[in-house]
Amino acid sequence: MEYTEVERDRLAKLEKIKASGIDPYPPRQQFHALRILAQDAIDRVGKWQAQLPAQSDEERQKTLHQGDSTVCALMGRVVARRIMGKASFAQIEDGSGRIQIYARIGEDSIDAASFQRFKDLDLGDFIEARGALFVTRTGEPTLRVTDWELLSKSISPLPIAKEEKQPDGSMKRYGAFSDPELRYRQRYADLAVNPEVREVFRARAKIIKALREFMDMNDFLEVETPVLQPLYGGAAARPFITHHNQLDQDLYLRISFELYLKRLLVGGFERVYEIGRDFRNEGVSFKHNPEFTQLEFYMAYADFNTIMALTEQMIQHAARQVLPNGITQFRGHTINLLQPWKRITMRDAILEYTDIDYTQYPDAVSLEKAIRSAGLNVGAVKTRGKLIDGLVGDYVEKNLVEPTFLYDYPRDISPLAKSKFGDPTTVERFEGFIGGVELLNAFSELNDPLDQEQRFVEEGIGAKLGDVEANPLDEDYLRAMRYGMPPNGGFGMGIDRLTMVFTNNDSIRDVILFPHLRKDD
């Protein structure tokens, strides 16, 4: 590697530390048993202050400055420092927040050699400091250092932002690590210097916890299904292909959990769910990443109406756990996630935003002609169902800002859904939208093995005509269905997109720790 001048300077410090007999990356911490978090230390000071007896301002200030006699230890990264002759202030940061530490040469502090090493610390170094807490004359909770140890020497400086305290007490940050491409490539640095990014991923963890909690409360069993599959299926997507050398067998990274989860319904489990990664070999956009996290569940003796009601309850439960008052800001909109969801048929939505009633055009040719006549986008020639779906994507979706269920989908883009009673061209399917983004998809699941086989055959015809997203015929899944599958409702939702909505992020890359990127060159 080529090192910068700053890095070469830090490497020289590293060698100097080693030469003095100190390990800059010690195998264990000296004061581990005494460790408390930064926020715990601040809370301890607040509690101590509240318990002080009535005193004059001068006496109280003296007591606070003398400090608490209880010795504790803090560990964290050095994020700021200020040297003043024989004294030095620094701020260290751990997972709970920041706290100030103070070191000086003296009997109640550290010796000259230790102080010199303290002065030589660089921003980004990890240290462990022991001492008692006190309050400075400016009211800052602080640790008076009586002993300390270097835990990890930082070679490359972090792109730490300058912070300035505002009149209202808030902190304004300047010069942050702000280039999106660089932030995604160096997420470790992004997390280290941008606290708000860490909060996004804490929120993501809370969302997943809340969803899992809701599933468990409703008697769903969490399961795991294969990531490597001999045959992909369960979604309209192009798979990634890999190869098992020992078995000399091509395998696919799953595009969905669906067909395996529904096999479990045949086996006697009535409510199952899985949270995990899916992989789709498709384009990258603000809402698409080749690998993404999904929640899927299947419920015996339920239809899409049951699932619709359950979905509304589930999102509201997550909103209560994660968001103040269940309200989020997303793409310039204030959205109340606790309100009842709107429900509108696909036909009515397309008619409202395009003036096209697709039910009047029974085939792809006539529908395509109507779309072109209206001056609307068609794209490549597609099936009737995909033309309809294209109208939703181009003209309807962006208008569905409030939580909305769009339902009654064309049969030919829903090969695993049950047909609507009395209308064989339409299936009992809905999708959920918030902030103009599609979040989830659900069906009354098809449980007729003969109908399912015919759907697979139709998909196969589509594949021969060039549809790379068509589902292949899965004989084992059909075999499972022939044993008898209970009527059921199924559901799938992208966790990443839900996190975008909850955290007001416009790009899926901002809610995935390590998103897929083009080669660095």
C-alpha positions in Angstrom: 0.0 0.0 0.0 1.0 3.6 -0.5 0.6 5.7 2.6 -0.2 9.4 2.9 2.0 11.7 4.9 -0.4 11.6 7.8 -0.4 7.8 7.8 3.4 7.7 7.7 3.5 10.0 10.7 1.1 7.7 12.6 3.2 4.6 11.6 6.2 6.3 13.1 4.3 6.9 16.3 3.3 3.2 16.2 7.0 2.1 16.0 7.8 4.5 18.8 5.1 3.0 21.0 6.4 -0.5 20.3 10.0 0.5 21.0 8.9 1.8 24.5 7.7 -1.8 25.3 4.0 -1.0 25.0 1.7 -3.2 22.8 -0.4 -0.9 20.7 -2.9 -3.7 20.2 -3.0 -5.4 23.6 -4.6 -8.8 24.1 -6.9 -7.7 26.9 -8.1 -4.7 28.8 -6.7 -3.7 32.2 -9.8 -2.2 33.8 -12.5 -4.3 32.1 -14.3 -5.1 35.4 -14.8 -1.4 36.1 -16.1 -0.5 32.7 -19.3 1.6 32.2 -20.7 3.1 29.1 -20.4 6.8 28.3 -24.2 7.4 28.8 -24.1 5.4 32.0 -21.4 7.8 33.3 -23.3 10.8 32.3 -26.5 9.4 34.0 -24.4 8.6 37.1 -23.2 12.2 37.3 -26.8 13.5 36.9 -28.0 11.2 39.7 -25.1 12.2 42.0 -25.8 15.9 41.4 -29.5 15.5 42.2 -28.6 13.9 45.6 -26.2 16.6 46.7 -27.3 18.4 49.9 -28.4 22.1 49.8 -25.2 24.2 49.4 -24.2 27.6 48.3 -23.3 28.0 44.6 -19.6 28.2 45.5 -19.7 25.2 47.7 -21.7 23.2 45.2 -19.3 24.1 42.4 -16.4 23.0 44.6 -18.1 19.7 45.4 -18.8 19.0 41.8 -15.3 19.8 40.8 -13.9 17.5 43.4 -16.0 14.8 42.0 -17.4 11.4 42.9 -15.0 9.0 44.7 -16.2 5.9 42.8 -13.6 4.7 40.3 -14.9 3.6 36.9 -13.4 2.8 33.5 -14.4 4.1 30.0 -13.5 2.6 26.7 -13.9 4.2 23.3 -12.6 6.0 20.2 -10.9 9.3 20.6 -13.0 11.8 18.6 -11.7 15.2 19.9 -8.9 16.5 22.0 -7.5 19.7 23.4 -4.0 20.1 24.9 -3.2 22.9 27.4 0.3 22.7 28.7 0.3 20.1 31.5 -3.3 19.2 31.0 -5.3 17.8 28.2 -9.0 17.2 27.5 -10.3 14.6 25.0 -13.7 13.2 24.1 -14.2 9.5 23.6 -17.1 7.8 21.9 -18.6 4.3 22.5 -21.8 2.7 21.3 -23.9 4.8 23.8 -22.5 8.2 23.0 -19.6 10.6 23.9 -18.0 11.7 27.2 -15.2 14.0 28.1 -12.0 12.8 29.8 -9.3 14.9 31.5 -5.7 14.1 32.1 -2.9 16.1 33.7 0.4 15.6 35.3 0.0 15.3 39.1 -0.3 13.0 42.1 -4.0 12.5 41.6 -3.6 11.9 37.8 -0.8 10.5 35.6 3.0 10.8 35.4 4.9 12.8 32.8 5.7 9.8 30.6 2.1 8.7 30.6 0.9 12.2 29.9 3.2 12.5 26.9 1.8 9.4 25.4 -1.7 10.8 26.1 -0.8 14.0 24.2 0.5 11.9 21.3 -2.9 10.2 20.8 -4.5 10.6 17.4 -8.2 11.0 16.5 -9.5 7.5 15.9 -7.3 5.7 18.5 -9.2 3.5 20.9 -8.3 3.8 24.6 -9.3 2.7 28.0 -9.3 5.2 30.8 -9.8 4.8 34.6 -10.6 7.4 37.1 -13.4 9.2 39.0 -16.1 11.3 37.5 -16.4 15.1 38.2 -18.1 18.1 36.7 -16.1 20.9 35.1 -16.7 24.6 35.7 -18.7 24.7 32.4 -20.9 21.9 33.7 -19.5 19.1 31.6 -19.5 15.5 33.1 -15.9 14.4 32.8 -13.6 11.5 33.8 -10.4 12.5 35.7 -7.9 10.1 34.3 -5.7 8.3 36.8 -4.6 5.5 34.5 -5.1 4.7 30.9 -4.1 2.2 28.2 -4.0 2.3 24.4 -6.3 -0.4 23.0 -5.9 0.1 19.2 -3.7 2.5 17.3 -5.4 4.2 14.3 -3.3 4.4 11.2 -5.6 6.1 8.7 -7.4 9.2 9.9 -11.2 9.1 9.8 -12.9 11.9 7.8 -14.2 13.4 11.0 -16.5 16.3 10.7 -16.2 19.6 12.5 -19.0 20.2 15.0 -20.3 23.5 16.2 -22.8 24.0 19.1 -25.8 26.1 18.1 -27.6 28.6 20.3 -30.4 26.1 20.9 -27.9 23.5 22.2 -28.0 21.3 19.1 -24.8 20.4 17.2 -24.2 21.3 13.6 -21.8 19.3 11.6 -19.5 20.5 8.8 -17.4 18.6 6.3 -18.9 15.2 7.1 -18.1 12.1 5.1 -20.8 13.0 2.6 -19.9 11.5 -0.8 -22.6 8.8 -1.2 -20.5 6.5 -3.4 -17.5 6.6 -1.0 -19.8 6.2 2.0 -21.3 3.0 0.6 -17.8 1.6 -0.3 -16.4 2.5 3.1 -19.4 1.9 5.3 -17.1 1.3 8.3 -15.9 4.9 8.0 -19.4 6.1 7.3 -20.7 4.5 10.5 -17.7 5.8 12.5 -18.2 9.5 11.6 -21.9 9.8 10.9 -24.0 9.0 14.1 -27.2 9.4 12.1 -26.3 6.5 9.9 -25.8 4.3 12.9 -29.3 5.3 14.0 -30.7 4.1 10.6 -29.4 0.6 11.2 -30.5 0.6 14.9 -34.0 1.5 13.6 -33.7 -1.3 11.0 -32.9 -3.8 13.8 -35.9 -2.6 15.8 -38.2 -3.0 12.7 -37.1 -6.6 12.2 -37.5 -7.3 16.0 -41.1 -5.8 15.9 -42.1 -7.8 12.8 -40.8 -11.0 14.4 -42.5 -10.2 17.6 -45.8 -9.7 15.8 -45.5 -13.0 13.9 -44.7 -14.8 17.1 -47.6 -13.2 18.9 -49.9 -14.5 16.2 -48.7 -18.1 16.5 -46.5 -18.2 13.4 -43.6 -20.6 13.5 -40.3 -19.1 12.3 -38.4 -21.5 10.0 -35.5 -21.6 7.6 -35.6 -22.8 4.0 -32.7 -23.4 1.5 -30.8 -20.5 0.0 -29.2 -22.8 -2.6 -32.1 -24.4 -4.5 -32.1 -26.9 -7.4 -34.9 -25.0 -9.0 -35.9 -21.4 -8.3 -39.4 -20.1 -8.1 -42.0 -18.0 -6.2 -41.4 -14.7 -7.9 -41.0 -13.1 -11.3 -37.3 -12.6 -11.3 -34.1 -13.8 -12.9 -31.9 -15.9 -10.6 -28.2 -16.1 -9.9 -26.7 -19.5 -10.9 -23.9 -21.2 -9.1 -22.3 -24.7 -9.2 -21.7 -27.4 -6.6 -18.4 -29.0 -7.5 -18.8 -32.2 -5.5 -22.3 -33.0 -6.8 -21.5 -31.5 -10.2 -24.9 -29.8 -10.0 -26.0 -26.3 -11.0 -27.9 -24.5 -8.2 -29.8 -21.2 -7.9 -29.7 -18.6 -5.2 -33.3 -18.3 -4.1 -35.5 -15.6 -5.4 -38.2 -16.3 -2.9 -39.0 -18.5 0.1 -42.6 -19.2 -1.2 -42.6 -22.7 -2.6 -40.7 -24.1 0.3 -42.8 -22.4 2.9 -46.0 -23.7 1.2 -44.6 -27.2 1.3 -44.6 -26.9 5.0 -48.4 -26.2 5.0 -48.7 -29.6 3.2 -46.6 -31.0 6.0 -49.0 -29.8 8.8 -47.6 -26.5 9.9 -50.5 -24.0 9.6 -48.6 -20.7 10.1 -45.0 -20.3 9.0 -42.7 -17.3 8.3 -39.2 -16.6 7.4 -37.0 -13.5 7.5 -33.9 -13.7 5.4 -32.1 -12.9 2.2 -33.3 -13.3 -1.4 -31.2 -12.8 -4.5 -32.4 -11.5 -7.8 -30.2 -11.0 -10.9 -31.8 -7.8 -11.9 -31.1 -4.1 -12.3 -30.0 -1.8 -9.5 -32.1 1.2 -8.7 -33.1 3.4 -5.7 -35.4 0.5 -4.6 -33.6 -2.6 -6.0 -30.4 -4.3 -4.8 -29.4 -7.8 -6.0 -29.7 -9.2 -2.5 -32.3 -7.9 -0.1 -34.0 -8.9 3.1 -37.6 -10.2 3.0 -40.3 -11.3 5.3 -42.6 -14.0 3.9 -45.4 -15.8 5.8 -48.1 -18.3 4.9 -51.3 -18.9 6.8 -53.6 -21.9 6.3 -57.4 -21.3 6.1 -56.9 -17.7 5.2 -57.5 -15.7 2.0 -56.2 -12.3 0.8 -58.8 -10.4 2.8 -57.5 -12.0 6.0 -53.9 -11.3 5.1 -54.8 -7.7 4.2 -56.2 -7.1 7.7 -53.2 -8.9 9.3 -50.7 -6.8 7.2 -52.3 -3.6 8.4 -52.0 -4.7 12.0 -48.4 -5.8 11.5 -47.2 -2.5 10.0 -49.0 -0.5 12.7 -47.4 -2.7 15.4 -43.9 -2.0 14.0 -44.7 1.7 13.7 -45.7 1.9 17.4 -42.4 0.1 18.4 -40.1 2.2 16.2 -41.6 5.7 15.5 -42.8 8.5 17.8 -46.6 8.6 17.4 -46.4 6.2 14.4 -45.6 9.1 12.1 -42.8 9.1 9.5 -41.4 11.7 7.1 -40.8 10.1 3.7 -40.0 11.7 0.3 -41.4 15.1 1.4 -44.6 13.6 2.9 -45.8 13.3 6.5 -47.4 9.9 6.7 -49.4 8.5 9.7 -48.7 4.7 9.7 -51.4 4.1 12.3 -54.2 5.3 10.1 -56.4 2.7 8.3 -55.1 1.7 4.9 -56.9 2.8 1.7 -58.2 0.0 -0.5 -58.6 0.4 -4.3 -58.8 -2.1 -7.2 -56.1 -2.1 -9.8 -58.8 -1.3 -12.5 -60.0 1.8 -10.6 -56.5 3.0 -9.9 -55.4 2.8 -13.5 -58.6 4.4 -14.7 -58.1 7.3 -12.2 -54.5 8.1 -13.3 -54.5 7.1 -17.0 -58.2 7.2 -18.1 -57.7 3.6 -19.5 -60.1 0.9 -18.5 -58.1 -2.2 -19.3 -61.1 -4.5 -18.8 -62.3 -3.2 -22.2 -59.2 -4.6 -23.9 -59.2 -8.5 -23.7 -55.7 -9.0 -25.3 -52.3 -7.5 -25.4 -52.6 -6.2 -28.9 -55.7 -4.1 -28.3 -54.5 -2.9 -24.9 -51.1 -1.9 -26.3 -52.9 0.1 -29.0 -55.1 1.9 -26.4 -52.0 2.8 -24.4 -50.2 4.2 -27.4 -53.3 6.1 -28.5 -53.4 7.7 -25.1 -49.8 8.8 -25.6 -48.5 6.8 -22.6 -45.4 4.7 -22.2 -45.5 1.1 -23.5 -41.9 -0.1 -23.5 -41.1 -3.5 -25.1 -44.1 -5.5 -26.4 -45.3 -7.6 -23.4 -48.2 -9.8 -22.3 -51.5 -8.1 -21.4 -50.8 -8.6 -17.7 -47.3 -7.0 -18.0 -48.8 -4.0 -19.9 -51.3 -3.5 -17.0 -48.5 -3.9 -14.5 -46.5 -1.3 -16.4 -49.3 1.2 -16.2 -49.2 0.8 -12.4 -45.5 1.2 -12.2 -45.4 4.2 -14.5 -48.5 6.1 -13.6 -50.2 4.8 -10.5 -47.5 3.8 -7.9 -46.1 7.3 -7.4 -49.5 8.6 -6.4 -50.1 6.1 -3.7 -48.6 8.1 -0.8 -50.8 7.2 2.1 -50.8 3.5 3.1 -52.7 1.8 0.3 -53.7 -1.7 -0.8 -54.0 -2.1 -4.5 -55.9 -5.4 -5.3 -57.4 -7.6 -8.0 -54.5 -8.4 -10.3 -54.3 -10.0 -13.8 -54.0 -13.8 -13.7 -51.1 -13.9 -16.2 -48.7 -12.0 -13.9 -49.7 -13.9 -10.8 -49.0 -17.6 -11.5 -49.3 -18.7 -7.9 -52.4 -16.9 -6.9 -56.0 -18.1 -6.7 -58.5 -16.8 -9.3 -61.2 -14.4 -8.2 -64.6 -16.1 -8.0 -66.5 -15.6 -11.2 -63.6 -13.9 -13.0 -60.9 -16.3 -14.2 -58.8 -13.5 -15.7 -58.3 -11.9 -12.3 -56.7 -13.2 -9.1 -57.1 -12.5 -5.4 -53.8 -10.6 -5.0 -52.9 -7.2 -3.4 -49.8 -5.1 -3.1 -49.1 -2.5 -0.4 -47.8 1.0 -1.1 -46.5 3.8 1.1 -44.9 7.0 -0.1 -45.2 6.0 -3.7 -43.2 2.9 -3.2 -44.4 -0.7 -3.4 -43.5 -2.5 -0.2 -45.4 -5.8 -0.1 -47.2 -8.4 -2.2 -49.8 -11.0 -1.1 -52.3 -13.6 -2.5 -55.0 -16.0 -1.8 -52.6 -18.9 -2.7 -53.4 -21.4 -5.4 -53.9 -24.8 -3.9 -55.3 -26.7 -6.9 -52.4 -28.8 -8.3 -54.0 -29.2 -11.7 -54.5 -25.5 -12.1 -51.0 -24.9 -10.8 -49.5 -27.3 -13.3 -51.3 -25.4 -16.1 -50.0 -22.1 -14.8 -46.5 -23.5 -14.9 -47.0 -24.7 -18.5 -48.1 -21.2 -19.4 -45.0 -19.7 -17.7 -42.9 -22.2 -19.7 -44.4 -20.9 -23.0 -43.5 -17.4 -21.8 -40.0 -18.5 -21.1 -39.6 -19.9 -24.6 -40.8 -16.6 -26.0 -38.1 -14.8 -24.1 -39.5 -14.0 -20.7 -36.4 -14.4 -18.5 -38.5 -13.9 -15.3 -40.9 -16.8 -16.0 -41.3 -19.4 -13.3 -40.0 -22.9 -14.3 -42.2 -26.0 -13.8 -41.4 -27.4 -10.3 -42.4 -31.0 -10.3 -41.6 -31.6 -6.6 -43.8 -28.6 -5.6 -46.7 -30.1 -7.7 -46.1 -33.4 -6.0 -46.4 -31.7 -2.6 -49.7 -30.0 -3.7 -51.1 -33.3 -4.9 -50.9 -34.6 -1.3 -53.3 -31.8 -0.5 -52.6 -28.2 0.4 -55.0 -26.4 2.7 -56.4 -23.1 1.4 -54.1 -20.4 2.5 -53.0 -16.8 2.2 -49.4 -15.7 1.6 -47.4 -12.6 2.0 -44.0 -11.2 1.1 -42.5 -7.8 2.1 -39.1 -6.2 1.5 -37.6 -5.2 4.9 -35.2 -2.8 3.2 -38.0 -0.7 1.6 -40.0 -0.7 4.8 -36.8 0.7 6.5 -36.6 3.4 3.8 -40.1 4.5 4.7 -39.5 4.4 8.5 -36.1 6.3 8.3 -36.9 8.7 5.5 -34.2 7.4 3.1 -34.8 7.7 -0.6 -32.3 5.0 -1.6 -32.2 1.3 -0.7 -28.4 1.7 -0.5 -28.8 3.9 2.6 -30.6 1.1 4.6 -28.3 -1.9 3.5 -25.0 -1.9 5.4 -23.0 -3.2 2.4 -25.0 -2.6 -0.8 -23.8 -3.9 -4.1 -21.8 -1.5 -6.2 -20.0 -1.4 -9.5 -16.3 -2.2 -9.5 -14.3 0.6 -7.9 -12.4 1.2 -11.2 
